[in-house]
Amino acid sequence: MNISINNKNVWAGPGETILQVANREGIKIPTLCYLKEFSPTGSCRICVVENEQNGQLVPSCAFPIYEGMQVQTNSPKVRRSRKTIIELLIANHPQDCLVCVRNGNCTLQDLAAEYGVREHRYRGERRKGKLDLASPSIERDPEKCILCGRCVRMCHEIQNVGAIDFMNRGFNSQVAPALDRSLNTVACVNCGQCIVVCPVGALREKSSQKPIWEAINDPEKIVVAQIAPAVRVALGEEFGMEPGTIVTGKIVAALRRLGIEVVFDTNFGADLTIIEEASELLRRIQLGGELPMITSCSPGWVKYLEHFYPDLIGHLSSCKSPHEMEGALVKSYYAKKIGVDPNRLFVVSIMPCTAKKFEAQRPELGSDQPDVDAVVTTRELARMLRTAGVDFSRLPDEPFDDPMGESTGAGTIFGVAGGVMEAAIRTARYYLTGHDMDFIEFTPIRGLDGVKAAEVNLNGNILRVAAINGLKNMERFLEDIREKKSAFHFIEVMACPGGCINGGGQPLPYDPEKVRKRAEAIYHLDRTMPKRASHHNEAIQKLYEEFIGEPGGKTAHQILHTHYIEREAF
Amino acid sequence: MRFIDYYEQKKSADEPPAGRFIVEALENFSADQQSESEIQQVRKSVLLENISEPAILIGMGTCGLANGANKVMEAIEKELEKHQISAKLIPVGCVGYCAKEVIVDIKRPGELRISYAQVKVTDVPALIESTLVKNEIYHEKLLGVYYPDGALMDENLPDINSIPFFRNQQKVVLANCGVIDPENIDAYLARGGYQALHKALITQSPDNVIQEVIDAGLRGRGGGGFPAGKKWHFARNTKADQKYLICNADEGDPGAFMDRAVLEGDPHRVVEGMIIAAYAIGASEGYVYCRAEYPLAIKRLEKTIAQAKEYGLLGEKIMGSDFSFNLKIKKGAGAFVCGEETALIHSIEGKRGMPRPRPPFPAVSGLFGKPTIINNVETLANIPALINNGAQWYTGIGTDNSKGTKIFALSGKIVNTGLVEVPMGVTLRKIIFDIGGGIPDGKKFKAVQIGGPSGGALPESVIDTPVDYESLKSVGAIMGSGGLVVMDESTCMVDLAKYFMTFIQSESCGKCIPCREGTKRLLEILERLTHSYKSERNPEEALLRFQGMMYLERLADVIKNTSLCGLGQTAANPVISTLRYFRAEYEAHLYDRKCPSGHCRELLTYFIDTSKCTGCTLCAIKCPENAIIGEKKGPHYIIDERCVRCDQCRVNCNYDAIYVR
């Protein structure tokens, strides 16, 4: 099809929208409610363009082109309309940018600057809303909300949770949990994908910086930090680096600059998880346990199952998630090793995830004290480094501390959807056959697709596996399991689309292209690791010898395994 | 005996189903000598032409009920019992003359049907005694007489159709309303009902039906005026395993009650129109989306659907054809925006009623993603007459681009409040003054709001505009669904715009920014105009008044141009049209802080005419703010700074000494 944009003839494919064509041609059209992978809702109207043939303004995100169409993206009518829309949003906004978490990283702020808003043309009543700070993971500030509906679509269409939705009408409309209750009293799984897609500061993570600063400054406390696999390929973005830049060594150095005494790698915990999980899987298959077994690394997913399919919690692997395993070991194995009272150890997990904040508070994860004391997201760590004046890009690369600093490529790929499954297959194969795979990479379950399934031949036994990301994609698998129709043995689930690299705590704003680059970086890391299967991790072999004994044994169960709780859907 | 009983007696093994049999028998009763006597007997008794006891028909539409029709009916029953008279009481819908409710028609065997208006409970004993005991006419409440065609008229008994209110109307859709028992399918059948369905289903292909509707030029009566046949054509041409037909009965404009009257007065006509439309587009399932605030309409629709099923006119293999159609009622929860077709679809799907961008249009992807046609009640009610009489007949009514008739609901400052059906192209003046009887209390006409909150207010200077889609648009209004709210000189046009903005602002679904945020700001600008100095808390407020006025049109324009759905795109129309015709009134509010109509309370000043004041002190006693001073038996004065414009002094003054400026 041939159409004309701003008097320039361009080619366009049938079914394309004006926005898609314009973006390809390098013409920027502002958007607020638009999300690439979703069907357009056309609600914000900021992307309107003028149809030259009839003078009408049409939303470029939703309007399909037709042969011979002529549009102007920058006519006086378009500019005036967009500016008015921005002014209307500002008129109903707290305008407290200086104290807003999204200051400098906010679509509304950018638009106001781009369209030269210099006065408050419309003034009047502002919508009132209750600040919702009660959730351990996510804070809501309804007064900042511009009602673009991206969070609602994410929560419903991708995550199948429906914890928030529109309520009330007209000027009183707002996005809120049912009956305007707090997020922590409804079936929110804390995945934080709402934050990822929020263009303004209406949704943000609950900050955990304060207790960490306090622990750092407390001479009695020894602060032990650990870094999740997906953080090392994303934190650089916060400091102007290319998406996908690997900054592992710099993070270690940066944490030491903050005053953190010990820096471990959560990849160690991931390797350990594989040892326990692969053993558990084989045991379930051999002894006839509940199948399929489903991974439990993603705390958003775990809570989802507890809320909506409490009858199926027996299918969850009883393994704690990697950072919880590692936290538990810091407070037992490591404390004993360095001869320190566990109460003096303060474990900080740096995670791409908001749900980990809730997970760390689970009473079942810890004994007299929690396994992990504080969880900060990638974004929060960046803020702490900026506060401390750490010049991140100029830091040297430093190594992790022993003994929980050693890891393999298998632990690294935990950061991307399908990675846990691939890592588990590498080790399960070894357990069953006694030797490693010829090709260590298991590619059928790679990629950012929401549903990936494969069959693995393990010593003549066919293992049917699937890797799912985005909770909505799991629905039909769960229904099959409920009806006892599932043919799978092992399913990996990541709550967030794409896995941890696109977690609710990762740098903003959201861009699917950035996510792809983070995934590439993770696989690059795996390829360059000297060891690529968890059972080759020598520190872990030593850990079993010195402390745990057998995978799945008594000590393992005490320290590395957990149980789950039946919750209600509302 | 009912038609279906007659069918049960007559049917043999290879007889067609009940509905088809009855319709064919009624069509052919004169030719078919054999069955004439029996079906004719049933027909005549249903039409009250052949009755053995008096029939009393009471207007029991919502307007009748609001005027006490229930109590009148009880009183009639009591009187009948007292006089030991056996009579048949038949509740009917609204004949349109709402101002004259409760309307009671009395027909004695072998005599004419006589209509009495404004019957109150206290009138009932005299009414029953003179009409049914003494066999006289009760002249006190006489409205008119239904003369059969060609009957000799009595000079003293006016023909009901010669009354100005009815004389200028042309009833096509409303032909049965207020005349027949809406809850009796036989009454509808006896007046030619379901013959159009028979004609379409048995003798025409769906494409023929669509062509007929296209040729007739029927345009959607819900507001937009899109050609109905063209819309059907889109749906027909979309391939799908399932298609839906929806009747939009979510009438929500303030001052509009056309659809309600049709549903209450002649629901079978709507259902027949729906079945024909479904046949044309190939839909096997249909919904009537009716607002829950219309309980009587819903109750009657339920009965109608049950009766149509009993007669085989709904359900599987209708009239023995291959066409099947099932109909459900979906109650709307009272959101104005659910009258918008995509929001309505979401509502039926169980989602929040919010519109979505079009395309894709519902005719391609609608309810549950299937091709769906949504037509308004009045559009569908036009179909039976259109199919029966053909496109040529239909195009004979109306103007070049607007064919057929249109129903209007007259309300506001007008003598004959009610429902009228006129051919397209008559002038607003004719509707308001000839049919509507003009403005009551000797006041002057000021404006008429046409098209509800989406329409515009038209002044005297343009009320000779013919009512058709294009003409109304050219003067800044829209046809809309047909609400006509008449305003006299005491109405303030800024206040009118404020009223509609309040309505729209709270009925916006909240989805798109211009509508959600913009209408609120428009409302605030209008509110500031009607404020006095006193209520302004800080000096900035005065600045905002002027600033608001400066940006009023700019904002209205953006809302109009950028909103997602029809609600938002037309939301600013009341502001735009009042600005166009009554700018001076806005300026008086803005610059002089005066309301020329004397309506905006904060802008009024109260005075005492000292030549009339007797010094009775009553006003000073009644004043809650001690704003009135004066000696006993001497003239009094009002201290404006203290006055809160509560109006108590003016209302209580016995000497008309207090006036407002």
Contacts between the chains, C-beta under 8 A, distances in Angstrom:
chain1	res1	chain2	res2	distance
A	40	B	357	6.8
A	41	B	356	6.7
A	41	B	357	7.5
A	41	B	511	7.5
A	42	B	356	7.0
A	42	B	357	3.5
A	42	B	512	7.5
A	42	B	564	5.8
A	43	B	511	4.7
A	43	B	512	5.1
A	43	B	513	7.6
A	43	B	564	6.5
A	44	B	512	7.1
A	44	B	513	5.7
A	45	B	512	5.4
A	45	B	513	5.7
A	45	B	514	5.7
A	45	B	562	4.6
A	45	B	563	7.2
A	45	B	564	6.8
A	46	B	513	7.6
A	48	B	561	7.9
A	48	B	562	5.4
A	56	B	561	7.6
A	57	B	561	4.9
A	57	B	562	5.4
A	59	B	357	5.9
A	59	B	564	7.8
A	62	B	357	4.0
A	63	B	357	7.4
A	63	B	359	7.8
A	64	B	359	6.3
A	77	B	561	7.0
A	80	B	554	7.4
A	80	B	558	6.8
A	81	B	558	5.1
A	81	B	561	6.0
A	81	B	562	4.9
A	84	B	514	7.5
A	84	B	518	7.7
A	84	B	554	7.1
A	84	B	555	6.6
A	84	B	558	4.2
A	84	B	562	8.0
A	85	B	513	5.2
A	85	B	514	6.2
A	85	B	558	7.3
A	85	B	562	6.8
A	88	B	513	5.8
A	88	B	514	6.9
A	88	B	517	3.9
A	88	B	518	5.6
A	88	B	521	6.7
A	89	B	513	6.2
A	89	B	517	6.7
A	91	B	517	6.8
A	91	B	521	6.5
A	92	B	517	5.5
A	92	B	520	7.8
A	121	B	547	7.5
A	121	B	551	5.8
A	122	B	521	4.4
A	122	B	551	6.9
A	122	B	555	7.0
A	123	B	544	6.1
A	124	B	520	6.8
A	124	B	521	5.8
A	124	B	524	4.0
A	125	B	520	7.1
A	125	B	524	6.9
A	146	B	513	7.5
A	147	B	510	6.5
A	147	B	511	7.6
A	147	B	513	7.7
A	147	B	516	7.0
A	149	B	511	7.4
A	165	B	352	7.2
A	166	B	352	5.9
A	166	B	354	7.4
A	166	B	510	6.5
A	166	B	511	7.8
A	168	B	510	7.1
A	169	B	335	7.0
A	169	B	506	6.4
A	169	B	507	6.7
A	169	B	508	6.7
A	169	B	509	6.4
A	169	B	510	5.8
A	170	B	505	5.4
A	170	B	506	4.8
A	170	B	507	6.3
A	170	B	508	4.1
A	170	B	509	7.6
A	170	B	510	5.7
A	170	B	516	6.4
A	170	B	519	7.5
A	170	B	520	7.5
A	171	B	505	5.9
A	171	B	506	7.5
A	171	B	508	7.3
A	171	B	510	7.6
A	171	B	516	6.3
A	171	B	517	7.4
A	171	B	519	7.7
A	171	B	520	4.3
A	172	B	506	7.9
A	172	B	510	7.6
A	173	B	508	7.9
A	173	B	509	7.5
A	173	B	510	2.6
A	173	B	511	7.8
A	173	B	516	6.2
